[in-house]
Amino acid sequence: MSAPEWYLAVNGQSQGPYAIEDLQSYLQQGQIAPDILVYGPGSSQWTPLNTVPALAGLMGGAGAMPPPPPLQSGPSADQIDYRIEGQEMQFVEIELDPGESALAEAGSMFYMSQGIGMQTIFGDARSGPQPQGLMDKLLGAGKRLLTGESLFMTLFTNNAPAGKERISFAAPYAGKIMPIHLADMGGELLCQKDAFLCAARGVALEIAFQKRVGVGLFGGEGFIMQRLLGDGWVFLHAGGTVLEYDLAPGETLRLDTGCLVAYLPGVDFDIEMAGGIKTALFGGEGLFMARLTGPGKVWMQSLPLSRLADRIYSAAPKGGGKQRDEGSILPGAISDIFGGK
């Protein structure tokens, strides 16, 4: 038992001294109130018991000192400005204040102004230019390997002493760039593996495993998707035209498995057979369709890259396609002769 060093103010009279264990027993039995005035080591005046750091833990949580404030107040991601240019082949230009950074996939940079510096990093730089420990770096790189992306990402920072600098990132193929503010989406978004284009520094890129085996095998995106976490701006790219759809609670939407770009965690993602056996085999829409059930927001694309690639490959002569001879005044057979075929 500790030494009796604490005095209590009871009915205007000083009583004690008491040991800390005595005070704890009195509190548990309800003999004294948590805000009773006490005087003891380190005191300069009579003070309520529940405000004394050395005694606050005696209440078992009742009247104890509040938890410390979070380490960061306000948004943790860099607050960037941006504009999107173009129609079918778009790019996004981001303005950075001194010290601010943008994170992007390797090879997506379009142009940048003189004061922008580049740094190749592991991971996503959510808490600084680079994770602090070796294991953090390896873990971040391993997650990116699982999603089929490069080991590295590029961090673009405004190193100028004053003034804004610009960095831009271009879409890899025809489609639309989607700006999404994660703070407005509850801080989390799930997207297909190749949809991410760039983001403000502070946004975390994680992996999300599909919980259903059927979705992982036949859902079009495999077992692994990307999870974006934070409160900053992220920019996704989708093929063709983008449709943003708000699902009401219990509302269901069915779509081609490759047309899903992103969705909020509250949306239930599953698959189902595309009609009967005859429809699935000969309908031209594949064996399975994606089924999304609300509530939540989903983003869809009209032209998945896989569909575009299949059309190009099937039309290419080396891929089994035939030369179309669009615009030629010669019939196909004559054109083949003069073309050396």
HELIX and SHEET records of a PDB file:
HELIX    1   1 ILE A   20  GLN A   29  1                                  10    
HELIX    2   2 LEU A   49  THR A   51  5                                   3    
HELIX    3   3 ALA A   56  MET A   59  5                                   4    
HELIX    4   4 LEU A  134  LEU A  146  1                                  13    
HELIX    5   5 LEU A  182  MET A  185  5                                   4    
HELIX    6   6 VAL A  213  PHE A  218  1                                   6    
HELIX    7   7 THR A  257  CYS A  259  5                                   3    
HELIX    8   8 ILE A  277  PHE A  282  1                                   6    
HELIX    9   9 LEU A  305  ALA A  315  1                                  11    
HELIX   10  10 PRO A  317  GLY A  319  5                                   3    
HELIX   11  11 GLY A  332  PHE A  338  1                                   7    
SHEET    1   A 4 GLN A  13  TYR A  18  0                                        
SHEET    2   A 4 TRP A   6  VAL A  10 -1                                        
SHEET    3   A 4 LEU A  37  TYR A  39 -1                                        
SHEET    4   A 4 THR A  47  PRO A  48 -1                                        
SHEET    1   B 4 ASP A  81  GLU A  85  0                                        
SHEET    2   B 4 PHE A  91  LEU A  96 -1                                        
SHEET    3   B 4 GLU A 165  ALA A 170 -1                                        
SHEET    4   B 4 MET A 109  MET A 112 -1                                        
SHEET    1   C 6 ILE A 116  ILE A 121  0                                        
SHEET    2   C 6 MET A 153  ASN A 158 -1                                        
SHEET    3   C 6 SER A 101  GLU A 105 -1                                        
SHEET    4   C 6 PHE A 196  ALA A 200 -1                                        
SHEET    5   C 6 TRP A 233  GLY A 239 -1                                        
SHEET    6   C 6 GLY A 175  HIS A 181 -1                                        
SHEET    1   D 6 ALA A 204  PHE A 209  0                                        
SHEET    2   D 6 ILE A 224  LEU A 229 -1                                        
SHEET    3   D 6 GLU A 188  CYS A 191 -1                                        
SHEET    4   D 6 LEU A 260  TYR A 263 -1                                        
SHEET    5   D 6 GLY A 296  GLN A 301 -1                                        
SHEET    6   D 6 VAL A 242  LEU A 247 -1                                        
SHEET    1   E 3 THR A 252  LEU A 255  0                                        
SHEET    2   E 3 PHE A 288  THR A 293 -1                                        
SHEET    3   E 3 ASP A 268  MET A 273 -1                                        
END                                                                             
